[in-house]
Structure formats: C-alpha cells, structure tokens
Amino acid sequence: MNMQNQTVMAPPPPKGLAEMRLPLVMMRDILLKTMFRKNLDMVTDLAGAICLPTSVTQELVDLARGQKLLEATGTLNANSGNEMGYQLTDAGKARALDALSQSEYFGAMPVPLDVYREQVKRQSIRNIMVTRQQLTSAMGHLILPDSLLDHLGPAVSAGRSILMYGPPGNGKSSISNGIRDALGDRVYVPRAIEYAGQVITVYDPIVHTEVAAEPMDPNALRKRRRFDERYVCCERPTVVTGGELSLSMLDLVYNPTARTYQAPLQLKSTGGIFIVDDLGRQAESPQALVNRWIVPLEESKDILALQSGEKFEVPFDTLVIFSTNFHPNEIFDQAALRRIFFKIKIDGPDQENFLKIFAMVARKKGMPLDEAALVHLLKTKYPTIDNVYANYQPVFLIDQMISICEFEGIPYQMSPELIDRAWANMFVRDEVIVK
C-alpha cells in the first residue's frame, strides 16, 4: 500500500477538548491520576504520558486549575524551554486517590468507541486488494498448485471467512501465515477505547507489531504530530489460536483489581486476521465455536458484555480463517457451513510437486539427491500407502536421514537403505499385542 493511502488512514490528532468526545470528568481524572502515579509536573511530559497534543493537555490543566485541583509551582524550568511546572493541590491528591479507587487506569487517554468505529472503516480489512503476485511472493517458500491460488486470492481480497480443510501435514498453517504476510500494510490500533465510562485496553505488544516511527526532522521549527498518538501504528495484526481456544476467550476480560477491561482476542485482531488452527481439537465443539461467530461474520459487528450485564456492539472487521483436518460435513451442520463464505480444500501434492518440494528441502538442508534412493522411495515405499503424498513428508524424511548420517559419522547422503530407516519412523505399523 502506498504512503498516500497510509496518510488517509491515519486518525488526525484532536485539536481541542471539544473534539475528544469523552466525559470531561473522566479526562480530568485520568490527567490527575497520571500526574500522581508518574510524578509529572510539566505539560509536555504530561502530554506524552496521556498521548494528547500539548495544546489539548494545557486545556485540561487549565480546567483542573480552575477547580483548584492543580496549582502552578511558580518556577520556570530552564531545561524545558522555560516551561511552567504544575503540582496537585491537597484537593487534587484527594481527587486522584478517589479516582484511583474507582479505576486504576491512567496514561493514554482512551478513544471513544464511536470514534474508533470511524477509524475501523478507514482501514477495513474489506478494503484491501491482494494481487496474485503479492500472494505468490508471500508464499514463495511453499510449492502450491495454481488452482489453489485461484481460490485463495478472491477469498483473501473479500476479507470474509475462509475454511481450509484437508488431510494433516499439507501446510494449512503455513498458508494461513502466508496470507498474513501478503497483507503487508498498516493499521492504527487504539491503546484503549472507552464505552459508557469504562476503559477497555486494546493495544497488546504480544499481538500487535508496532511500526517504527520516521525520525523527526531536527531542522523543523515545531514537532508536528502526524497522527493521533492515542493510537499505535502497527502491521495488520494476526491472532493465532489452536486447541486452547475456548468461548470465554472471546469475552471481555475484567481485571477486578484495576477495574478495567481487556479486549478479547477478536477485537485485538481488528483490521487483521484471526486464525483458528486445528478446529475440532478444542474443548468446545466446532459447531459451538462457529455459532459464536455467526452474528459477527454476517453483520460485521460483535456483541460484548460489561460486568454489569450491559451489552454493546463493537466493530468486527477481521478475516477469520478456520483450519481443520476434518471434513466440514463431519463437524458442521449446513446452516453453519452457509455462514462461512469460502471453503477451500488443501490436498496433498501430486508426485511432480512432491518431488519439487523434496528437492527444495534437500537443497536447503545440504542433502545431495540420489537417483536410486528416489526411485526406491517412489516405486517401493509410496505404493504401500496408495501413493498418498503429503507436504510434511520431504522435511520429515530428510531430517531423519540427516540424523542417521550424523549418528553414524558419515557425510550427508541418501540411499535406499537410509530411505527405509527414515520411512520406518514416519508411520507406526499396526501390530497385534498378545496379552
């Protein structure tokens, strides 16, 4: 995506308190709590801590001064451009402690949910256009049939739900990661959002990868904020879950000590991808998991609940990828299948692609190819399993042969005998156990 598009997407910094669309008391209290917890006394330092422009922070300081909660220290700090310092009055300290007893949240001013909704539309996953070239280059390390990209490309560009199914070991997880890499552009993730006076933290360094800011021009007269710093500029997020996924992980997480909420996984993945790997291995049934997603998938909105029981809508703007080793008809009813827009079967490679993968893996691992060994593998070994090839097998067989060579103290090589020894570890024979 070009820089112009990124500029259009960026949320502009607020110009004044009136633009903030947050309760004045809430903003004032976050200012007081931040001063108290971080021991700050300069407006520029406070502006950095609450992620607002200096002019807007000054408005808040003036508001708190008018209410006798702050006072000027009367000293100009030479190190801060002769900036006036401020401190909490006794009434201000009492108010900060009272506010902290109601919510421990301080620091970055939250973004109102309605304002965040507007930003989600500007950077929607539905707006991205992924070309065949982008998808091919992101999956360059995989050998995939052209027909698979024919199905995958439109599915990713639509930004809707995808179900990938097929036998294990054929790269469904790798393909999911390739889709993530193909997106390539950026989104703005709020540090926290506000709804009904409650703070919900969204930015999570485990999920979100911050994009380094361009260095400021040292010759510029004033440091210009390029976007609203209550947001973090990130790569499009990817949340990957597997067998550990439970329905409770899709609910708001309440911290009773801090009296704040943490966004659930699907809200953190807004503007990006949510991968449900190994569907069918979770404690809940696949049907129950998909039922939870039906409204979000169809209506692009999710419903969350506060501790009080109050329910509210949040944007659902995520490309959901379900990946399973089961046939869809085994784990879903037809109504659930209708809700998933694209269903793509990921099969094992044919013999030609299997050999390409085998040669590529051997080259990467420094294993010389041997014609007699390959003929033995294709003509003797594979017929015993009805010539069913899988993408994981070349890596497995070559790693096994490398281990054997290292153990025997011989140079890396392949031979029919080494193929037999490696093959024996790939499958477990059914044996009758006599009791």
Disulfide bonds with the S-S distance in Angstrom:
none
